[in-house]
Amino acid sequence: MSNLSKTFISLLIALSYITTYTCQSSKAIYLYKEKQLETKEGFLGKWNMQTIVTSSNCPYILTGTTTESNLEIKQIQLHDEKIRFLKALWKGGKWADSKTTIKLLNEKEAISERVTTFKTDDKNNWKSILIDHLKLTEENTIHSESIVLQYKNGVFIGEYKTFSILTKSE
């Protein structure tokens, strides 16, 4: 093989590699630890939460279903460190209270991951794992988009997405 052919083949392989790995999308969120964000007062407080299911492949959860719940967000500071955290407590319906830490992405956005459960009268055990993306708006509300992984009696049964609007209750 001539040097020109080898160079051409190498160029095609390199181009194929670049195209394959740079044209794919990723939904990863990068959290940087170098800079601790100051907690913004806007997230703190008690919130009333109106939620609607926006899509669902879960047989028990219908798109368009609405729920109401409450959320309380507090700032916690560790004694040993000067790092501040946001702690959240969700309450709603028959579901067990759900506690988590909220991680700030920037001054207006945060994420959380939480787990909640409930048992029905017929002894079914339900568990939901929720991943929330919270956005503080200019109107002093929070918009939250969530992905929910639903389990029934320890078996994964589907995933659904929700959109919530949170308004201050106090």
Residue pairs with C-beta under 8 A, 6 or more apart in sequence:
29 105
29 111
31 103
31 105
36 82
36 83
36 84
37 104
37 106
37 107
38 84
39 75
39 84
39 86
39 104
40 104
40 107
40 108
40 136
42 108
42 136
42 140
43 73
43 86
43 102
43 104
43 110
43 134
43 136
43 142
44 73
44 74
44 75
44 86
45 72
45 73
45 168
45 169
45 170
46 70
46 71
46 72
46 168
46 169
46 170
47 70
47 71
47 72
47 73
47 142
47 166
47 167
47 168
47 169
48 68
48 70
48 166
48 167
48 168
48 169
49 68
49 69
49 70
49 71
49 90
49 92
49 144
49 164
49 165
49 166
50 66
50 68
50 164
50 165
50 166
50 167
51 66
51 67
51 68
51 69
51 146
51 162
51 163
51 164
52 64
52 65
52 66
52 162
52 163
52 164
53 61
53 62
53 63
53 64
53 65
53 66
53 160
53 161
53 162
54 63
54 161
54 162
54 163
55 63
55 160
55 161
56 62
56 63
56 158
56 159
56 160
56 161
57 158
57 159
57 160
58 150
58 157
58 158
58 159
58 160
59 157
59 158
60 150
60 152
60 157
60 158
61 148
61 150
61 158
61 160
63 160
67 92
67 93
68 92
69 90
69 91
69 92
69 93
69 95
70 90
70 91
70 92
70 169
71 88
71 89
71 90
71 91
71 166
72 88
72 89
73 86
73 87
73 88
73 102
74 86
74 87
74 88
75 84
75 85
75 86
75 87
76 84
76 85
76 86
76 87
77 83
77 84
77 85
78 85
85 101
85 102
86 101
86 102
86 103
86 104
86 110
87 99
87 100
87 101
87 102
88 99
88 100
88 101
88 102
88 112
88 114
89 97
89 98
89 99
90 97
90 98
90 99
90 100
90 114
90 116
91 97
91 98
93 118
94 118
94 120
95 116
95 117
95 118
95 128
96 116
96 117
96 118
97 116
98 114
98 115
98 116
98 130
99 114
100 112
100 113
100 114
101 112
102 110
102 111
102 112
102 134
103 110
103 111
103 112
104 110
105 111
107 136
108 135
108 136
109 133
109 134
109 135
109 136
110 133
110 134
110 136
111 131
111 132
111 133
111 134
112 130
112 131
112 132
112 134
113 129
113 130
113 131
113 132
114 129
114 130
114 132
115 127
115 128
115 129
115 130
116 127
116 128
116 130
117 125
117 126
117 127
117 128
118 126
119 125
119 126
120 126
124 152
124 153
125 152
125 153
125 154
126 150
126 151
126 152
127 150
127 151
127 154
128 148
128 149
128 150
128 151
129 148
129 149
129 151
130 146
130 147
130 148
130 149
131 146
131 147
132 144
132 145
132 146
133 144
133 145
133 146
134 142
134 143
134 144
134 166
135 142
135 143
135 144
136 142
137 143
140 168
141 165
141 166
141 167
141 168
142 164
142 165
142 166
143 163
143 164
143 165
143 166
144 162
144 163
144 164
144 165
144 166
145 161
145 162
145 163
145 164
146 161
146 162
146 163
146 164
147 159
147 160
147 161
148 159
148 160
148 161
148 162
149 156
149 159
150 156
150 157
150 158
150 159
150 160
151 157
